[in-house]
Amino acid sequence: MILTVPGVHECAVVAKRHLMLDQVPIAFVLPTADCAPALGARVLAACTAQLADFKHPREIRVVDALPRSTLEKIAKAELRRRLADEAAT
């Protein structure tokens, strides 16, 4: 669904620990080269309009690159580690 938003090249959604809700989705978005500003706001608006409240990401992070595995797949485990490291500090 996020990939249908204009300006999104790739994305990955992973769970982040939350004190009250156990886990919430966080989206990492890689923009296209010709992407306009405020991509995060457009993605969040599209998710809010099309998904149930518990499914839409609580945070959109626009990144320059997504980590890759040796098979060139998006390394979601690395994204989860980044979120865990942020929570620890």
N, C-alpha and C positions, 0 to 999 in steps of 0.2 A: 504494500500500500504506500509506503514512504517513497518507493522508487517511482511512483507515478507523479510526484510533485516536481514541477519544472525546476531544473537546477541541481537535482540530485543525481549524482553519478553512481554511487554505491552507498550502502548503509549496512549497519549491523546493530542489532538490539540485544542487550544483555541485562541480566538482573543485578540490581544493587540492593544491599541489605538496607532495611528501613526499620526504625525502632517500633513503630506501631503497626505497619502493614506487612511485616516480615520481609518482603522483597517488592521492588518497583522496577519497571522497565526504564532503561536509559538507552537512547539512540545515539550512535556515532554516525555522522553523515559526512561523506566525501562529496564536495560540490563539483560541478562541471567547470570547465575552464571559463565559460562565459556566464557564470552564475551572478545574479544580482545580489546586492546586500540583503540582509534580513532573511536569509534562507531558514534559519532556525525557527523564526516566528511563523513562516509560511508552513513549515513541516508540522509544527505544533498545532496550528489552526486546522490543517487538513486531518490530523489524527483526532483532534477533539470532535470534529464534525462527523467523522466516519467510523470511529471506534467507540466501544463502550468505555466508560470512565476508567475502569480498572485495567484496561488494555493499553491505553495511550501512554506514551513515554512521559515521565515526570520531568525529564530534562533532555534537551537536544544539544549534542556537542558537535560542532562543525570542526572537522579535523583536516589536516593537510595530507595525511596518509593513514591507511588502515594497516595494522600489522598482518603479516602473511605467514603461513606455515610453509614447510618445504614443498608442499604440493600446490602452493599459490592460492590456497583458500584463506579466507579471513580467519585470523587466529583469535577467536572469541575468548579463549582462556587468557590470553594476554590482556585483553580489554577488561576482563573480570579482575585480573591481578592489579591493574592500574586503579580500578575503583576501590579495591580492598586497601591498597597502599594509601590512597587519599584519605580513606576513613580512619586509618591507623594514625595519621599525623594530626 
